[in-house]
Amino acid sequence: MSELDAGPSASRRAVLARDAGLRRISRATRWIAAAAVGLSGALAVIAADSFHGHAAASASTQAPASQGAPASVPPANSPGAISPPSSTPTASAAPPVAVSGGS
């Protein structure tokens, strides 16, 4: 016996079963979306706590300005110091070269 032969009660049950299934899927989708948002937020918090950026140091950890240069930097007049170039850079008369594209 097919659904057409069973009459309106069989089609009504099919419609109710379909509607119930759609409600279940919609509810599951909402829960999954809420869980995904919650997990994303939790992972963001964990990542923010794990990977600290370059935060400004507090006043208690900064060295006073009166201490001068660190000991690892040689004085400017020492033999190992970097000296300025003997002449200033000059502009070239050649046009700039720009390469764009592939072969």
GUBA-441138 format. One record per atom (N, C-alpha, C, O): atom name; x negated, y negated, z negated. Coordinates in nm, 3 decimals, decimal comma. Layout:
! GUBA-441138
(pt CA; (X; Y; Z));
...
This chain:
! GUBA-441138
(pt N; (-0,082; 0,117; 0,000));
(pt CA; (0,000; 0,000; 0,000));
(pt C; (-0,088; -0,125; 0,000));
(pt O; (-0,176; -0,136; -0,085));
(pt N; (-0,069; -0,219; 0,089));
(pt CA; (-0,151; -0,339; 0,101));
(pt C; (-0,092; -0,452; 0,017));
(pt O; (0,017; -0,439; -0,038));
(pt N; (-0,166; -0,563; 0,008));
(pt CA; (-0,119; -0,678; -0,070));
(pt C; (0,007; -0,738; -0,010));
(pt O; (0,091; -0,792; -0,082));
(pt N; (0,020; -0,730; 0,120));
(pt CA; (0,138; -0,786; 0,185));
(pt C; (0,264; -0,707; 0,149));
(pt O; (0,372; -0,765; 0,137));
(pt N; (0,251; -0,576; 0,131));
(pt CA; (0,365; -0,492; 0,098));
(pt C; (0,403; -0,504; -0,050));
(pt O; (0,517; -0,474; -0,087));
(pt N; (0,308; -0,547; -0,136));
(pt CA; (0,333; -0,550; -0,279));
(pt C; (0,424; -0,665; -0,319));
(pt O; (0,487; -0,660; -0,425));
(pt N; (0,434; -0,767; -0,239));
(pt CA; (0,524; -0,878; -0,269));
(pt C; (0,452; -0,995; -0,333));
(pt O; (0,329; -0,997; -0,341));
(pt N; (0,529; -1,092; -0,378));
(pt CA; (0,471; -1,215; -0,432));
(pt C; (0,398; -1,196; -0,564));
(pt O; (0,310; -1,276; -0,597));
(pt N; (0,431; -1,095; -0,641));
(pt CA; (0,364; -1,078; -0,771));
(pt C; (0,217; -1,041; -0,753));
(pt O; (0,133; -1,084; -0,833));
(pt N; (0,183; -0,963; -0,651));
(pt CA; (0,043; -0,927; -0,626));
(pt C; (-0,036; -1,048; -0,580));
(pt O; (-0,151; -1,067; -0,622));
(pt N; (0,021; -1,131; -0,495));
(pt CA; (-0,050; -1,250; -0,449));
(pt C; (-0,063; -1,351; -0,563));
(pt O; (-0,163; -1,423; -0,572));
(pt N; (0,036; -1,355; -0,649));
(pt CA; (0,029; -1,445; -0,764));
(pt C; (-0,086; -1,401; -0,859));
(pt O; (-0,159; -1,484; -0,911));
(pt N; (-0,099; -1,269; -0,879));
(pt CA; (-0,208; -1,217; -0,963));
(pt C; (-0,342; -1,247; -0,899));
(pt O; (-0,439; -1,277; -0,969));
(pt N; (-0,350; -1,237; -0,768));
(pt CA; (-0,475; -1,266; -0,699));
(pt C; (-0,513; -1,414; -0,715));
(pt O; (-0,630; -1,447; -0,735));
(pt N; (-0,413; -1,501; -0,706));
(pt CA; (-0,439; -1,644; -0,722));
(pt C; (-0,484; -1,673; -0,865));
(pt O; (-0,577; -1,751; -0,885));
(pt N; (-0,420; -1,612; -0,962));
(pt CA; (-0,458; -1,632; -1,102));
(pt C; (-0,598; -1,579; -1,129));
(pt O; (-0,676; -1,641; -1,201));
(pt N; (-0,630; -1,463; -1,072));
(pt CA; (-0,764; -1,407; -1,089));
(pt C; (-0,869; -1,497; -1,026));
(pt O; (-0,977; -1,517; -1,083));
(pt N; (-0,839; -1,551; -0,908));
(pt CA; (-0,932; -1,643; -0,841));
(pt C; (-0,952; -1,768; -0,925));
(pt O; (-1,065; -1,813; -0,942));
(pt N; (-0,845; -1,826; -0,976));
(pt CA; (-0,854; -1,947; -1,057));
(pt C; (-0,934; -1,922; -1,185));
(pt O; (-1,015; -2,005; -1,226));
(pt N; (-0,911; -1,806; -1,247));
(pt CA; (-0,986; -1,773; -1,368));
(pt C; (-1,136; -1,758; -1,336));
(pt O; (-1,220; -1,801; -1,414));
(pt N; (-1,167; -1,697; -1,222));
(pt CA; (-1,307; -1,682; -1,182));
(pt C; (-1,372; -1,817; -1,154));
(pt O; (-1,488; -1,839; -1,189));
(pt N; (-1,297; -1,906; -1,091));
(pt CA; (-1,352; -2,040; -1,064));
(pt C; (-1,376; -2,117; -1,193));
(pt O; (-1,476; -2,188; -1,206));
(pt N; (-1,285; -2,103; -1,290));
(pt CA; (-1,306; -2,168; -1,419));
(pt C; (-1,431; -2,113; -1,489));
(pt O; (-1,508; -2,188; -1,548));
(pt N; (-1,450; -1,981; -1,482));
(pt CA; (-1,568; -1,920; -1,542));
(pt C; (-1,697; -1,970; -1,477));
(pt O; (-1,794; -2,003; -1,546));
(pt N; (-1,696; -1,975; -1,345));
(pt CA; (-1,815; -2,022; -1,273));
(pt C; (-1,842; -2,169; -1,304));
(pt O; (-1,957; -2,208; -1,322));
(pt N; (-1,738; -2,251; -1,311));
(pt CA; (-1,755; -2,393; -1,342));
(pt C; (-1,811; -2,410; -1,482));
(pt O; (-1,900; -2,493; -1,503));
(pt N; (-1,760; -2,335; -1,578));
(pt CA; (-1,808; -2,343; -1,716));
(pt C; (-1,955; -2,298; -1,723));
(pt O; (-2,036; -2,363; -1,789));
(pt N; (-1,987; -2,190; -1,655));
(pt CA; (-2,125; -2,141; -1,654));
(pt C; (-2,218; -2,244; -1,590));
(pt O; (-2,330; -2,264; -1,638));
(pt N; (-2,174; -2,307; -1,484));
(pt CA; (-2,255; -2,408; -1,417));
(pt C; (-2,282; -2,527; -1,508));
(pt O; (-2,393; -2,578; -1,513));
(pt N; (-2,179; -2,571; -1,581));
(pt CA; (-2,198; -2,682; -1,675));
(pt C; (-2,297; -2,646; -1,785));
(pt O; (-2,383; -2,727; -1,820));
(pt N; (-2,286; -2,525; -1,840));
(pt CA; (-2,378; -2,483; -1,945));
(pt C; (-2,521; -2,473; -1,892));
(pt O; (-2,615; -2,513; -1,960));
(pt N; (-2,536; -2,420; -1,773));
(pt CA; (-2,671; -2,407; -1,715));
(pt C; (-2,730; -2,545; -1,688));
(pt O; (-2,849; -2,568; -1,713));
(pt N; (-2,649; -2,639; -1,637));
(pt CA; (-2,699; -2,774; -1,611));
(pt C; (-2,739; -2,842; -1,742));
(pt O; (-2,843; -2,908; -1,748));
(pt N; (-2,657; -2,827; -1,846));
(pt CA; (-2,690; -2,888; -1,975));
(pt C; (-2,817; -2,825; -2,033));
(pt O; (-2,900; -2,896; -2,089));
(pt N; (-2,832; -2,695; -2,019));
(pt CA; (-2,952; -2,628; -2,068));
(pt C; (-3,076; -2,675; -1,992));
(pt O; (-3,182; -2,693; -2,051));
(pt N; (-3,063; -2,693; -1,860));
(pt CA; (-3,176; -2,739; -1,780));
(pt C; (-3,219; -2,880; -1,821));
(pt O; (-3,338; -2,908; -1,831));
(pt N; (-3,122; -2,967; -1,845));
(pt CA; (-3,154; -3,103; -1,889));
(pt C; (-3,221; -3,099; -2,026));
(pt O; (-3,320; -3,169; -2,049));
(pt N; (-3,168; -3,018; -2,116));
(pt CA; (-3,227; -3,007; -2,249));
(pt C; (-3,369; -2,952; -2,246));
(pt O; (-3,457; -3,002; -2,315));
(pt N; (-3,390; -2,848; -2,166));
(pt CA; (-3,525; -2,790; -2,155));
(pt C; (-3,623; -2,887; -2,090));
(pt O; (-3,740; -2,894; -2,129));
(pt N; (-3,575; -2,963; -1,992));
(pt CA; (-3,662; -3,063; -1,929));
(pt C; (-3,705; -3,168; -2,030));
(pt O; (-3,822; -3,207; -2,035));
(pt N; (-3,611; -3,212; -2,112));
(pt CA; (-3,644; -3,309; -2,216));
(pt C; (-3,742; -3,252; -2,317));
(pt O; (-3,836; -3,320; -2,358));
(pt N; (-3,719; -3,127; -2,357));
(pt CA; (-3,809; -3,063; -2,453));
(pt C; (-3,950; -3,050; -2,395));
(pt O; (-4,048; -3,076; -2,465));
(pt N; (-3,960; -3,009; -2,270));
(pt CA; (-4,092; -2,997; -2,207));
(pt C; (-4,160; -3,133; -2,193));
(pt O; (-4,282; -3,143; -2,206));
(pt N; (-4,081; -3,237; -2,166));
(pt CA; (-4,139; -3,371; -2,157));
(pt C; (-4,196; -3,415; -2,291));
(pt O; (-4,304; -3,475; -2,296));
(pt N; (-4,125; -3,385; -2,399));
(pt CA; (-4,174; -3,420; -2,533));
(pt C; (-4,301; -3,341; -2,564));
(pt O; (-4,397; -3,396; -2,618));
(pt N; (-4,301; -3,213; -2,532));
(pt CA; (-4,420; -3,130; -2,558));
(pt C; (-4,539; -3,181; -2,478));
(pt O; (-4,650; -3,191; -2,530));
(pt N; (-4,516; -3,214; -2,351));
(pt CA; (-4,625; -3,265; -2,267));
(pt C; (-4,676; -3,399; -2,318));
(pt O; (-4,796; -3,425; -2,318));
(pt N; (-4,585; -3,484; -2,362));
(pt CA; (-4,627; -3,615; -2,413));
(pt C; (-4,710; -3,600; -2,540));
(pt O; (-4,804; -3,676; -2,561));
(pt N; (-4,675; -3,504; -2,623));
(pt CA; (-4,753; -3,482; -2,745));
(pt C; (-4,885; -3,412; -2,716));
(pt O; (-4,982; -3,433; -2,789));
(pt N; (-4,890; -3,331; -2,612));
(pt CA; (-5,010; -3,254; -2,582));
(pt C; (-5,115; -3,336; -2,509));
(pt O; (-5,235; -3,321; -2,536));
(pt N; (-5,074; -3,421; -2,418));
(pt CA; (-5,167; -3,496; -2,335));
(pt C; (-5,157; -3,643; -2,371));
(pt O; (-5,078; -3,718; -2,314));
(pt N; (-5,239; -3,684; -2,467));
(pt CA; (-5,237; -3,822; -2,510));
(pt C; (-5,306; -3,908; -2,406));
(pt O; (-5,410; -3,871; -2,351));
(pt N; (-5,249; -4,021; -2,379));
(pt CA; (-5,306; -4,114; -2,281));
(pt C; (-5,414; -4,199; -2,346));
(pt O; (-5,469; -4,164; -2,450));
(pt N; (-5,441; -4,308; -2,284));
(pt CA; (-5,543; -4,400; -2,334));
(pt C; (-5,475; -4,504; -2,421));
(pt O; (-5,454; -4,617; -2,378));
(pt N; (-5,441; -4,468; -2,539));
(pt CA; (-5,376; -4,559; -2,632));
(pt C; (-5,479; -4,656; -2,687));
(pt O; (-5,597; -4,623; -2,699));
(pt N; (-5,434; -4,773; -2,721));
(pt CA; (-5,522; -4,873; -2,780));
(pt C; (-5,566; -4,825; -2,917));
(pt O; (-5,486; -4,773; -2,994));
(pt N; (-5,692; -4,843; -2,946));
(pt CA; (-5,745; -4,800; -3,076));
(pt C; (-5,697; -4,895; -3,184));
(pt O; (-5,678; -5,014; -3,159));
(pt N; (-5,677; -4,843; -3,300));
(pt CA; (-5,633; -4,928; -3,412));
(pt C; (-5,749; -5,012; -3,461));
(pt O; (-5,865; -4,985; -3,428));
(pt N; (-5,719; -5,112; -3,538));
(pt CA; (-5,823; -5,205; -3,586));
(pt C; (-5,923; -5,134; -3,676));
(pt O; (-6,039; -5,174; -3,681));
(pt N; (-5,881; -5,030; -3,747));
(pt CA; (-5,973; -4,962; -3,837));
(pt C; (-6,075; -4,877; -3,762));
(pt O; (-6,181; -4,846; -3,818));
(pt N; (-6,047; -4,837; -3,638));
(pt CA; (-6,140; -4,753; -3,564));
(pt C; (-6,228; -4,833; -3,468));
(pt O; (-6,322; -4,777; -3,411));
(pt N; (-6,200; -4,962; -3,449));
(pt CA; (-6,281; -5,042; -3,358));
(pt C; (-6,407; -5,089; -3,431));
(pt O; (-6,405; -5,119; -3,550));
(pt N; (-6,515; -5,094; -3,354));
(pt CA; (-6,642; -5,142; -3,409));
(pt C; (-6,637; -5,294; -3,416));
(pt O; (-6,581; -5,357; -3,326));
(pt N; (-6,694; -5,354; -3,517));
(pt CA; (-6,700; -5,500; -3,524));
(pt C; (-6,783; -5,556; -3,409));
(pt O; (-6,878; -5,492; -3,365));
(pt N; (-6,748; -5,674; -3,362));
(pt CA; (-6,816; -5,735; -3,248));
(pt C; (-6,957; -5,779; -3,284));
(pt O; (-7,038; -5,800; -3,193));
(pt N; (-6,989; -5,794; -3,411));
(pt CA; (-7,121; -5,844; -3,451));
(pt C; (-7,230; -5,738; -3,441));
(pt O; (-7,347; -5,770; -3,461));
(pt N; (-7,196; -5,612; -3,411));
(pt CA; (-7,297; -5,508; -3,405));
(pt C; (-7,381; -5,515; -3,278));
(pt O; (-7,491; -5,460; -3,276));
(pt N; (-7,335; -5,581; -3,174));
(pt CA; (-7,412; -5,593; -3,053));
(pt C; (-7,393; -5,474; -2,961));
(pt O; (-7,294; -5,401; -2,973));
(pt N; (-7,487; -5,454; -2,868));
(pt CA; (-7,478; -5,347; -2,769));
(pt C; (-7,508; -5,213; -2,833));
(pt O; (-7,581; -5,207; -2,933));
(pt N; (-7,454; -5,106; -2,779));
(pt CA; (-7,485; -4,972; -2,831));
(pt C; (-7,633; -4,941; -2,813));
(pt O; (-7,699; -4,999; -2,726));
(pt N; (-7,685; -4,850; -2,893));
(pt CA; (-7,828; -4,818; -2,891));
(pt C; (-7,871; -4,752; -2,761));
(pt O; (-7,989; -4,757; -2,727));
(pt N; (-7,781; -4,690; -2,686));
(pt CA; (-7,820; -4,619; -2,565));
(pt C; (-7,845; -4,712; -2,446));
(pt O; (-7,900; -4,667; -2,345));
(pt N; (-7,807; -4,839; -2,455));
(pt CA; (-7,830; -4,933; -2,345));
(pt C; (-7,964; -5,002; -2,368));
(pt O; (-7,986; -5,065; -2,471));
(pt N; (-8,056; -4,989; -2,268));
(pt CA; (-8,186; -5,055; -2,286));
(pt C; (-8,172; -5,206; -2,271));
(pt O; (-8,081; -5,253; -2,202));
(pt N; (-8,261; -5,283; -2,333));
(pt CA; (-8,258; -5,429; -2,319));
(pt C; (-8,285; -5,468; -2,173));
(pt O; (-8,346; -5,393; -2,098));
(pt N; (-8,239; -5,587; -2,135));
(pt CA; (-8,249; -5,631; -1,996));
(pt C; (-8,394; -5,648; -1,950));
(pt O; (-8,419; -5,634; -1,830));
(pt N; (-8,488; -5,675; -2,037));
(pt CA; (-8,627; -5,697; -1,995));
(pt C; (-8,713; -5,571; -2,006));
(pt O; (-8,835; -5,579; -1,989));
(pt N; (-8,652; -5,456; -2,034));
(pt CA; (-8,731; -5,333; -2,045));
(pt C; (-8,757; -5,275; -1,906));
(pt O; (-8,686; -5,310; -1,811));
(pt N; (-8,858; -5,187; -1,890));
(pt CA; (-8,892; -5,132; -1,759));
(pt C; (-8,781; -5,044; -1,700));
(pt O; (-8,774; -5,031; -1,577));
(pt N; (-8,695; -4,984; -1,782));
(pt CA; (-8,590; -4,896; -1,730));
(pt C; (-8,461; -4,969; -1,698));
(pt O; (-8,363; -4,906; -1,657));
(pt N; (-8,458; -5,101; -1,714));
(pt CA; (-8,335; -5,177; -1,691));
(pt C; (-8,310; -5,193; -1,541));
(pt O; (-8,403; -5,191; -1,461));
(pt N; (-8,185; -5,207; -1,505));
(pt CA; (-8,148; -5,227; -1,365));
(pt C; (-8,170; -5,373; -1,330));
(pt O; (-8,126; -5,463; -1,402));
(pt N; (-8,239; -5,396; -1,219));
(pt CA; (-8,265; -5,533; -1,177));
(pt C; (-8,169; -5,572; -1,065));
(pt O; (-8,122; -5,486; -0,992));
(pt N; (-8,140; -5,701; -1,051));
(pt CA; (-8,051; -5,746; -0,943));
(pt C; (-8,120; -5,730; -0,808));
(pt O; (-8,242; -5,721; -0,803));
(pt N; (-8,043; -5,727; -0,700));
(pt CA; (-8,104; -5,713; -0,567));
(pt C; (-8,189; -5,834; -0,532));
(pt O; (-8,167; -5,944; -0,582));
(pt N; (-8,288; -5,811; -0,445));
(pt CA; (-8,380; -5,919; -0,410));
(pt C; (-8,314; -6,024; -0,321));
(pt O; (-8,354; -6,140; -0,324));
(pt N; (-8,213; -5,986; -0,243));
(pt CA; (-8,142; -6,084; -0,162));
(pt C; (-7,992; -6,055; -0,170));
(pt O; (-7,950; -5,943; -0,199));
(pt N; (-7,914; -6,158; -0,144));
(pt CA; (-7,769; -6,140; -0,150));
(pt C; (-7,720; -6,072; -0,023));
(pt O; (-7,782; -6,087; 0,082));
(pt N; (-7,612; -5,999; -0,030));
(pt CA; (-7,559; -5,935; 0,091));
(pt C; (-7,510; -6,039; 0,192));
(pt O; (-7,458; -6,144; 0,154));
(pt N; (-7,527; -6,007; 0,321));
(pt CA; (-7,482; -6,098; 0,427));
(pt C; (-7,378; -6,028; 0,513));
(pt O; (-7,375; -5,905; 0,520));
(pt N; (-7,293; -6,107; 0,578));
(pt CA; (-7,189; -6,053; 0,664));
(pt C; (-7,248; -6,003; 0,795));
(pt O; (-7,345; -6,060; 0,845));
(pt N; (-7,192; -5,898; 0,850));
(pt CA; (-7,239; -5,843; 0,975));
(pt C; (-7,169; -5,909; 1,092));
(pt O; (-7,053; -5,950; 1,079));
(pt N; (-7,236; -5,919; 1,207));
(pt CA; (-7,176; -5,978; 1,326));
(pt C; (-7,096; -5,876; 1,404));
(pt O; (-7,019; -5,914; 1,492));
(pt N; (-7,111; -5,748; 1,374));
(pt CA; (-7,040; -5,641; 1,448));
(pt C; (-6,895; -5,638; 1,403));
(pt O; (-6,864; -5,661; 1,287));
(pt N; (-6,804; -5,608; 1,498));
(pt CA; (-6,662; -5,599; 1,462));
(pt C; (-6,638; -5,474; 1,375));
(pt O; (-6,712; -5,376; 1,386));
(pt N; (-6,536; -5,478; 1,291));
(pt CA; (-6,509; -5,362; 1,206));
(pt C; (-6,463; -5,242; 1,289));
(pt O; (-6,397; -5,259; 1,392));
(pt N; (-6,495; -5,124; 1,244));
(pt CA; (-6,459; -5,000; 1,312));
(pt C; (-6,341; -4,940; 1,240));
(pt O; (-6,347; -4,917; 1,119));
(pt N; (-6,233; -4,913; 1,313));
(pt CA; (-6,117; -4,847; 1,254));
(pt C; (-6,083; -4,726; 1,338));
(pt O; (-6,060; -4,738; 1,459));
(pt N; (-6,079; -4,610; 1,276));
(pt CA; (-6,047; -4,486; 1,345));
(pt C; (-5,911; -4,442; 1,294));
(pt O; (-5,889; -4,430; 1,173));
(pt N; (-5,821; -4,418; 1,387));
(pt CA; (-5,687; -4,377; 1,348));
(pt C; (-5,641; -4,263; 1,439));
(pt O; (-5,676; -4,259; 1,557));
(pt N; (-5,563; -4,172; 1,384));
(pt CA; (-5,509; -4,065; 1,466));
(pt C; (-5,600; -3,944; 1,472));
(pt O; (-5,706; -3,939; 1,410));
(pt N; (-5,556; -3,848; 1,547));
(pt CA; (-5,630; -3,721; 1,558));
(pt C; (-5,713; -3,715; 1,684));
(pt O; (-5,780; -3,813; 1,720));
(pt N; (-5,709; -3,604; 1,750));
(pt CA; (-5,794; -3,582; 1,867));
(pt C; (-5,740; -3,646; 1,986));
(pt O; (-5,800; -3,637; 2,093));
